[in-house]
């Protein structure tokens, strides 16, 4: 977990300024076979052994994986190592890959998807056209576990200006090299030319009265979001959003799931239901790459190159052995990802193979591509 970063230093905080060290880990898997108070344990868990004996984490610490099948306990011995001096995090050692070869710097900025709170208000489904030019009719989305209820929708939907409605990508639609073609949208009350603050309410009321009414009639619901969420908002209007910037609106980007399974895909502009090509916007739980660190937006060939590396067998294995499946982080991964160079033959080959992978759904063929990409990526790592 990223939140454990400083905790893993194990400073005692006493007058002697003692430091403790993690000695070994028991990793409990197949946890449903274990019970506590007659209840099955649903989450994997670890036992940590800590003492003042100094440990070189780069040499690794022993890990005992404990499984329970019926009433039989079995153990497998492995190791966890610290791979980068930039982090105190550990990775479980792989039998197939040497992760140390791929640790390094990146030339790309990793961003998080827009925070839509409440999503029941900002996430939309297109219903049809409106008699008003430049407007469409939309249903606000509803979710089975909705915290907020938006239940005052007119029978024929909300009439909203399409200038502020964009195709939306959510994490479940992402797989390795592909995104599902699901038609859903999001409301973003910002001008692309100014993402520091939403369109002021005075201008909305004057030029977009339907949007103004939609937001203000739900002001009470919007303001129920947590203080932490409010602190992250871009702008002072109550309908401001978080995690939005010029980087949000890109003609081409790389979208990555931050939970469940690590996978990446190229995302380009999409033709909307009202026949307008618009930027795809990533929602929360998506990590995306649209720019280099110098602010340059990436090209489509460059996006294929990045996706090819992130979907390679070694990178997927590394991420799964370094993070919990509900909290993948590229910012904390320290993966070597140099800037795309169209004159570099290895870079071009990775881009071409990843592009081919976009055009197949055959799982065996994709696995073959991922193994080829690993070989090419490791050759790039050797050039560091």
C-alpha positions in Angstrom: 0.0 0.0 0.0 1.3 3.5 -0.9 0.0 4.8 2.5 2.6 2.5 4.2 5.5 4.2 2.6 6.9 6.0 5.7 5.6 3.4 8.1 7.8 0.8 6.6 10.9 2.7 7.9 9.9 1.4 11.4 11.4 4.3 13.4 10.5 3.7 17.1 10.3 7.4 17.8 12.0 7.1 21.2 15.1 8.8 22.6 17.4 6.1 21.4 16.1 6.7 17.8 15.9 3.0 17.3 14.9 1.5 14.0 13.3 -1.8 13.5 13.3 -4.1 10.4 10.9 -6.5 8.8 12.4 -9.9 9.2 10.0 -12.2 7.3 6.4 -12.5 6.1 3.8 -15.3 6.4 1.4 -14.8 3.4 -2.0 -16.4 4.0 -3.8 -17.3 0.8 -7.0 -19.2 0.0 -8.3 -17.5 3.1 -11.9 -18.7 2.8 -10.7 -22.0 4.3 -9.9 -20.0 7.5 -12.6 -18.9 10.0 -12.9 -16.3 12.7 -15.9 -16.4 15.0 -17.5 -19.0 12.6 -17.2 -16.5 9.7 -15.0 -17.3 6.7 -12.1 -14.9 6.2 -12.7 -13.3 2.9 -9.5 -11.2 2.4 -5.9 -12.5 2.1 -3.7 -11.3 5.0 -0.1 -11.4 6.1 1.8 -11.9 9.3 4.8 -9.6 9.7 7.8 -10.4 11.9 9.7 -7.3 13.0 12.8 -6.9 15.2 15.8 -4.6 15.6 18.1 -7.0 13.7 19.3 -5.0 10.6 18.2 -6.4 7.3 19.4 -5.6 3.8 16.0 -5.4 2.0 17.7 -5.4 -1.4 18.9 -9.0 -0.7 15.3 -9.9 0.3 13.4 -11.4 3.2 11.8 -14.8 3.3 8.1 -15.2 2.6 6.2 -18.3 3.6 3.0 -18.7 1.6 0.5 -20.7 3.7 -2.5 -22.4 2.1 -5.3 -24.5 3.6 -6.9 -27.2 1.5 -9.7 -28.9 3.5 -7.9 -29.5 6.8 -4.4 -29.8 5.3 -1.9 -26.9 5.6 0.8 -26.5 2.9 3.7 -24.0 2.8 5.7 -22.6 -0.1 8.9 -20.6 0.6 9.7 -17.6 -1.6 11.2 -14.1 -1.1 10.2 -10.4 -1.1 12.7 -7.7 -2.1 13.0 -4.0 -2.3 13.9 -3.1 -5.8 14.3 0.7 -5.8 16.0 3.1 -3.4 13.1 5.6 -4.1 10.6 3.4 -2.2 10.3 1.2 0.9 7.9 -1.1 -0.9 8.5 -4.8 -1.5 7.9 -7.0 -4.5 7.4 -10.7 -4.3 10.1 -12.5 -6.3 9.0 -14.1 -9.5 10.2 -17.5 -10.8 9.9 -16.2 -14.4 11.3 -12.7 -14.3 14.1 -10.6 -12.8 12.2 -7.4 -12.0 15.4 -5.5 -11.1 16.2 -5.0 -14.8 13.1 -2.9 -15.4 13.4 -0.5 -12.5 14.2 3.1 -13.5 12.7 6.5 -14.4 9.8 7.4 -16.6 9.5 10.3 -19.1 5.7 10.3 -18.8 3.1 11.9 -16.4 0.7 9.5 -14.8 -2.7 11.0 -14.1 -5.9 9.9 -12.3 -9.3 10.0 -13.9 -11.8 12.8 -13.2 -13.5 12.7 -9.8 -17.3 12.9 -10.5 -19.1 13.4 -7.2 -21.8 12.5 -7.1 -21.4 10.3 -10.1 -25.2 9.8 -10.2 -25.5 13.4 -11.4 -22.4 13.7 -13.6 -22.6 10.4 -15.4 -25.2 10.2 -18.2 -26.8 8.1 -20.8 -27.9 9.6 -24.1 -31.6 9.3 -24.9 -32.1 11.3 -28.0 -32.2 14.7 -29.7 -33.7 17.9 -28.4 -35.6 20.6 -30.2 -33.0 23.0 -29.0 -30.0 23.2 -31.3 -26.8 22.0 -29.6 -28.7 20.2 -26.9 -29.5 16.5 -26.3 -31.7 14.5 -23.9 -29.9 12.5 -21.2 -30.8 10.2 -18.4 -28.6 10.5 -15.3 -27.1 7.1 -14.4 -28.3 5.1 -11.4 -26.3 2.6 -9.5 -27.5 -0.3 -7.3 -25.4 1.0 -4.3 -25.9 4.7 -4.9 -25.1 6.9 -2.0 -26.9 9.8 -3.6 -30.4 9.7 -5.1 -31.2 11.8 -8.1 -34.8 10.8 -8.6 -36.4 13.9 -10.0 -35.6 13.3 -13.7 -38.3 14.3 -16.3 -39.8 11.3 -18.1 -38.1 12.2 -21.4 -34.8 13.0 -19.7 -32.7 16.1 -18.9 -32.1 18.6 -21.7 -28.4 19.5 -21.6 -25.9 21.3 -23.9 -23.7 18.8 -25.7 -20.8 21.3 -25.5 -20.3 20.1 -21.9 -21.0 16.4 -22.4 -18.2 14.0 -23.3 -17.8 10.3 -23.9 -16.9 8.6 -20.7 -14.5 5.6 -20.1 -14.8 3.7 -16.8 -12.3 1.1 -15.5 -14.4 -2.0 -16.1 -14.3 -1.3 -19.9 -10.5 -1.6 -20.1 -8.8 -4.9 -21.0 -5.3 -5.6 -22.4 -5.1 -3.6 -25.7 -8.9 -3.0 -25.8 -11.8 -1.0 -24.5 -15.4 -2.0 -24.6 -17.6 0.0 -26.9 -20.1 1.1 -24.3 -22.0 4.4 -24.9 -22.0 6.4 -21.8 -21.3 10.1 -21.1 -20.2 12.6 -18.5 -21.1 16.2 -17.7 -18.1 18.5 -17.4 -19.1 22.2 -16.8 -15.6 23.5 -17.9 -14.3 25.0 -21.1 -11.4 22.9 -22.5 -9.5 26.2 -22.8 -9.7 26.8 -19.0 -9.7 23.8 -16.7 -8.6 25.8 -13.6 -12.2 26.7 -12.8 -15.7 25.7 -14.1 -17.7 28.1 -16.3 -19.0 30.7 -13.8 -22.6 30.4 -12.7 -23.5 33.8 -14.1 -22.5 32.7 -17.6 -24.3 29.4 -17.2 -27.5 31.2 -16.2 -27.2 33.6 -19.1 -26.0 31.2 -21.9 -26.9 27.7 -20.7 -30.0 28.0 -18.5 -30.9 24.3 -18.8 -27.5 23.3 -17.4 -27.7 26.0 -14.8 -31.1 24.7 -13.6 -29.8 21.1 -13.6 -26.9 21.9 -11.4 -28.6 24.3 -9.0 -31.6 22.1 -8.4 -29.1 19.5 -7.2 -26.8 21.8 -5.3 -27.7 20.2 -1.9 -26.7 16.8 -3.2 -23.5 18.0 -4.7 -22.4 19.7 -1.5 -22.8 16.5 0.5 -19.5 15.3 -0.7 -16.7 14.9 1.9 -14.4 17.8 2.9 -11.5 15.8 1.4 -13.3 15.8 -1.9 -14.1 19.5 -1.7 -10.4 20.3 -1.0 -9.4 18.7 -4.3 -11.9 20.6 -6.5 -10.6 22.7 -9.4 -12.3 26.1 -8.9 -14.7 27.7 -6.4 -18.1 26.9 -7.9 -20.0 24.3 -6.0 -20.2 22.1 -9.1 -16.4 22.1 -9.6 -14.8 18.7 -10.3 -11.5 17.2 -9.1 -8.5 15.8 -11.0 -9.2 17.7 -14.1 -6.7 19.7 -16.3 -5.6 20.3 -19.8 -4.3 16.7 -19.7 -7.9 15.4 -19.4 -8.7 16.4 -23.0 -6.3 14.5 -25.3 -6.8 13.2 -28.8 -5.0 10.1 -27.8 -4.1 8.6 -24.4 -3.3 5.4 -22.6 -5.8 4.2 -20.1 -4.9 1.7 -17.3 -7.0 0.0 -14.7 -5.9 0.8 -11.1 -7.7 -2.2 -9.6 -8.8 -5.8 -10.1 -6.5 -6.6 -13.0 -3.7 -4.6 -14.4 -4.2 -3.8 -18.1 -3.8 -1.0 -20.5 -5.3 0.2 -23.8 -5.0 3.0 -26.3 -8.0 5.4 -26.3 -8.7 7.9 -29.1 -11.5 10.4 -29.8 -14.9 8.9 -30.1 -17.9 9.6 -32.3 -20.9 10.5 -30.0 -24.5 9.5 -30.4 -25.2 13.0 -31.8 -22.5 12.5 -34.5 -19.8 14.7 -33.0 -16.2 13.5 -32.5 -15.1 14.3 -29.0 -12.4 13.6 -26.4 -12.9 10.5 -24.4 -12.7 11.3 -20.7 -11.4 8.9 -18.1 -13.2 8.4 -14.8 -11.9 7.6 -11.3 -10.1 4.3 -11.0 -8.3 4.8 -14.3 -4.6 5.8 -14.5 -3.9 7.5 -17.8 -1.1 8.9 -19.8 -1.7 11.7 -22.2 1.5 13.8 -21.8 5.2 13.5 -21.4 6.6 15.2 -18.4 7.5 18.3 -20.5 3.7 18.7 -21.2 3.9 17.4 -24.8 0.8 15.4 -25.7 1.6 11.8 -26.9 0.9 10.6 -30.4 -1.0 7.4 -31.3 2.2 5.5 -32.2 3.6 6.6 -28.9 0.5 5.4 -27.1 0.9 2.0 -28.7 4.5 1.9 -27.5 3.5 2.7 -23.9 0.6 0.2 -24.0 3.0 -2.4 -25.4 5.3 -2.0 -22.4 2.6 -1.9 -19.8 0.9 -5.0 -21.2 4.1 -7.0 -21.5 4.2 -10.2 -19.5 7.0 -8.9 -17.2 5.3 -5.6 -16.3 2.0 -7.2 -15.6 3.7 -9.8 -13.4 5.6 -7.1 -11.6 2.6 -5.0 -10.9 0.6 -8.0 -9.6 3.5 -9.0 -7.3 4.1 -5.4 -6.1 0.7 -4.0 -5.3 -2.6 -5.1 -3.8 -5.1 -5.7 -6.6 -7.3 -2.8 -5.4 -4.5 -0.2 -5.6 -2.2 -0.4 -8.6 0.0 2.7 -8.9 2.2 3.7 -11.8 3.6 6.7 -9.8 4.9 4.3 -7.2 6.0 1.5 -9.6 9.4 3.0 -10.7 9.0 1.2 -14.0 11.6 2.3 -16.6 9.7 4.0 -19.4 11.8 6.1 -21.7 10.4 8.7 -24.1 9.3 7.2 -27.4 11.8 7.6 -30.1 10.5 6.8 -33.6 14.2 6.4 -34.8 14.7 3.6 -32.2 14.0 0.2 -33.9 13.0 -1.4 -30.5 10.6 1.3 -29.8 9.0 1.0 -33.2 8.7 -2.7 -33.0 6.9 -2.5 -29.6 4.5 0.1 -31.1 3.8 -2.0 -34.1 3.1 -5.2 -32.1 0.9 -3.4 -29.7 -1.1 -2.0 -32.6 -1.5 -5.5 -34.0 -2.7 -6.6 -30.6 -5.5 -4.0 -30.8 -6.9 -5.8 -33.8 -7.3 -9.3 -32.3 -9.3 -10.8 -29.4 -7.7 -14.2 -29.6 -6.3 -14.7 -26.1 -3.5 -17.1 -27.2 -2.4 -14.6 -29.8 -2.4 -11.7 -27.2 -0.3 -13.9 -24.9 2.2 -14.4 -27.6 2.3 -10.7 -28.3 2.8 -10.0 -24.6 5.8 -12.4 -24.4 7.3 -10.8 -27.5 6.9 -7.4 -26.0 8.7 -8.6 -22.9 11.7 -9.5 -24.9 11.8 -6.2 -26.7 11.3 -4.2 -23.5 14.1 -6.0 -21.7 16.4 -5.1 -24.6 15.4 -1.4 -24.0 16.1 -1.8 -20.3 19.6 -3.0 -21.2 20.3 0.3 -23.0 19.8 2.3 -19.8 
